Amino acid sequence: MKFGIRLRQAGCLAGMVLLLGSGSLRAQISSGIALQRRLAQELGLAVGDTVRLGTAPDSMGGLALVTAIYEPRPDPADVTKRDRHVRLHLPELAALLGAPDQVDRFGLGLVPGVSADTAVAQLQRNAFGYQVYRSDAIASESSQTFLVVSRFHRAIAVITIVASAVFLLCIMLLKVEERRMDAAVMRFVGVRRRTIFGALVLEAALVAVLGSGLGTLLALGAGLATNAYYRRFFDTALTFSLITPTIVVFSVALSLGLGLAAGAVAAWRLVRTRPMVLWGRG
Amino acid sequence: MRSLMWGLRSLTRQPLRSGLSLAGIAVAAAMLLDMVMLSGGIDKSFTDLLLGRGYQIRLTPKGTLPFDTEATLSHATEIVAALRSDPAIASAGPVLGTSIYGRLPDSLVTLFGYGIDPAAQGLYRLSAGRDLTPGDTSGILLSPAAAERLGAGVGDTVTLVGRLDPQVVTASVGRRLVVRGVVRWLYDYRGQPSVGTVLPLMQRLAREESEDRASLLVVKVRDDAAVPRVAARLRERFPRLEVNSVADLVVQFKRRLVYFRQLSYILGSMSVIVTVLLIATLMTITVHERLGEIATLRAIGVSRGTVVRQVLAEGTVLTVVGAALGILLGLLTARRLDAILTSFPGLPAAFSFFVPRFDTLRTAAIVLLLTGSLAGLYPAWLAARTPIARTLREEAT
């Protein structure tokens, strides 16, 4: 079986190679190779198997022994890609690719006390044919995709909040309107407007808090289901839905604020109406 | 019609309540519209983009998608000649994509270089100047961004530099070229500085000439209906290459963007549920408030069917008016959401996520109208089974 894969020697040299399952032969890539778990699963390979590697289907060269199966660190950037990875020792990969003594990039660890900016500036001055970056600059660049997704989620959240706010206001208005008779009777027996107003607002707040509590439980359940589904779908350990205490507090507070506002508007409309009108005789 | 008018008049009795309900339905309908546009728009936009120049098939190295990796295929000219000999194929051309540099007086500019066959290219449209001619090894095409970075226009000379060698502090290969035209590369992201030359020249600059390498081959089939058949034949003929028709690529692309499609289904469903809940709640409370009125109508001979129709009509009016407002709101929000998503790094500038398609919009409208109207079923049932005598007695006391 043949399989196109990205071959990567962590942070140094990457190239496209093909891998061909080939039974038990003596390996020519002496150090052995490590296969990504998903690749090993897809090709039915295990430690001890021998594969043939090459850069093109018509140049399947070096035999290699699978000496390890590894699980890469979950990376959101790779989650939807079909890339499958194999790890080799750098000189053997370079030889396989016909690029001896060549690398894609170097990772530098600095001596304690040396600032990354100083090192970058100094190296950049002498650079010809290469570019020097701080690791966090690369991380920032490669996380642009997720920033876009995050902005999209925020926009969707705004629309959802507007819809929820209108819905809540509407429901509160209807709930309070339902209490016209009660309010009329209370006014007839001498209960003050302020008391009725307070009671209605309190009821609205209670409904909002209970509703948001129920919503939080629903969201937690949906989050668990989302994570279970997408982890299985993408075969990854990534977390897709994360509901933090901050999010819960924000949601409950927002719901309470909206509930109070909606309740107050509806209660105000009710208490300023004459009792006889509320009674339906005005 | 009379029922609808009655429903409309009923809604004007409580303007604040009706206004809020309409606002809620409008926002939910806008969300539904956006999500429907998102679910269908990705496919349509990507298909239109791929068929921008009419090439329906791509051949790439085995196991890869076009420009998904740096992998290249060898003997490009030979394969293209074989493709062109197929009577079903109208045109075939090679493409090499590589990183390259442009020389400025005091520095180098990083560019993306395309090596193409001007007689068979599916990558660009001419904006200014003229196109390359086959065999033109002294001409170059620039994207507007590349022209800006190089400070060059049509007729100017620019210097392209190939692989840089840090050990001898020089470029291994360089070439002075005359700008023939400014072009819009179909698959470039916004502001991508791209240049194009004939394939052999780009291969030389990228040091890929020894094996006549290309990133992909594009194929135009004479008859659209024959594309799947031709693709299958090419798979058999070139087992060492990956052969993808536009339909195959759309499937692959959809797999990559599965998250957005699923999100659109979930949010779209939620919008429908919110609409139903809102209308059902409003109508139920309205019916409860009007039990006396309904009982009176029934007492003077108005049939149950008429009462049910009037309640359903009220729900329908709410849905129709809310949905109409929702369409306007949805188109506005879609533009904003599209602006967010199209800022994905590396995404072709011509790509859109939110594309209105008549068939999907019609389906969404029907779903909304049906569910909105059906939301009035429970309150209509309540209205129909109002006990006339008891309700009138309670209303009188």
Interface residues (C-beta under 8 A of the other chain):
Chain A: K2 F3 G4 I5 R6 G15 M16 L18 A56 P57 D58 T80 K81 R82 D83 A127 F128 G129 Y130 E141 Q144 T145 V148 R151 F152 A155 I156 I159 T160 V162 A163 V166 F167 L169 C170 I171 L173 L174 E177 E178 Y230 F233 R269
Chain B: L16 R17 L20 S21 A23 G24 V27 A28 A30 M31 D34 P61 K62 G63 T64 L65 D68 T69 E70 A71 L73 S74 R163 L164 D165 P166 V169 P239 R240 E242 R255 R256 L257 V258 Y259 L267 S271 V274 L277 L278 T281 L282 I285 H288 E289 T333 R336 L337 I340 L341 S343 F344 P345
